[in-house]
Amino acid sequence: MKLLFDQNLSHRLVVALSDIFPDAAHVRDRNMERAADATIWDFAGTNGYTIVSKDGDFHQRSFLHGPPPKVVWLRMGNCSSEQIAEALRRNAVQLFAFERDPDAALLVL
């Protein structure tokens, strides 16, 4: 599963989750740390990424446009990167099922 972490999440998640999500990337790794949501959306859709974000804008975009790309919306409030990594690990089965579902556009964690 190719996760693309939005700029509102730490780039350190890529390394922290590399054992379970080895194809993950951060927008910073793709020179998009200041890119508009539309640019990130197009890049993710074209390159097979699922966007992971705390930003509600991607939630709205998923309803307007549908997949690809898919969106994982983290509704976790103020928390550490370690807590985010743990939540993604804890929900890995659900994440992989979401990836396989061709009709799924949004997963809220």
N, C-alpha and C positions, 0 to 999 in steps of 0.2 A: 504494500500500500504506500503510495507516494503522498506524503503529507507536506503541505506548504504552510509554514507558520507565518502568520501575519506580523507586521511590525510591532503590534501591541503585545507580543509574546517574546520571550527571550530567545536569542539565537542559540543559547546553550542547550535548549531542548533537543536540537538535532543530534548532538553527541550523547546526551543523556538517554535518548530513546533509540539509538542506532542499532541496538541488539534486536529490537522487535520491529522497528520501522527503518530499515537500512537505507531506504530511498528518500527519506525525509530531507527537506531543505527549508531554509529560512529566506524570506524575501531579500534580506541583506546579502545572502549568498548569490542571488541572481540580479544584484545591482538594482533592486526595486524598493529599497528602504523608504524612499520618499515618493513612490509611485502612487498614482490615483487608484482607487478601488477598481475602476474599470480596466486599467492596465493589468493589475494583478489577476483579476477575473479572467481576462482573455488569455494571459500566459498560462494560468492553471488549467483552463479548459483545453488549450492547444497541446499542453505537455502532460496531460494525464494526472495532474495533481488534485488532491482534495484540500481545500483551504481550511485551515484551523485558525479560528479567530475569536476574540472576545468582542469584536465589533459587530453591532447590530446591523450595520449597513450590508454586510454579506448575507445576513439572514433575510433581509428585504430583497436583495438581488436574487437570491435563490427562489423566492416566490414569484418574482417577476419573469425571470428567464428560464428557470429550471436547469437541470444539469445538461451537459457538463459545464463547469466543474461542480462537484458536490461540496457541501459546506458542513463543517463541524463547528457548531457555535458553543463556545464555552461560557456558560452562565454561572461562573463560580465566584464572582465578586472579587474582592481584593485578596489575593493569595500568592504564595511563592511559586517559583518555577518548579520546585520540587513537588509541590502539591498538584500542579498541573500535570507533571510527568506521571505521578502516581495515579491520577484520575484516568489518564490515557492508557496506562498499563492495566488498570483495573477493568477498563471497558474495552479491552482489545478484541474480545470475541464479538462484541456488539459493533465495533468499528469495522472489522473484517466482513461481517454480515452486511453492514451498510454499504460497503464497497461493492459487494456482489449483487446487490439489489438494483436492477437497472432503472426502477421507477423512483428510487429514493433520492431526494435532493438535499435534505437537511437533517442533521442529527444534532440534537441538543443534549449537552452534558452539563 
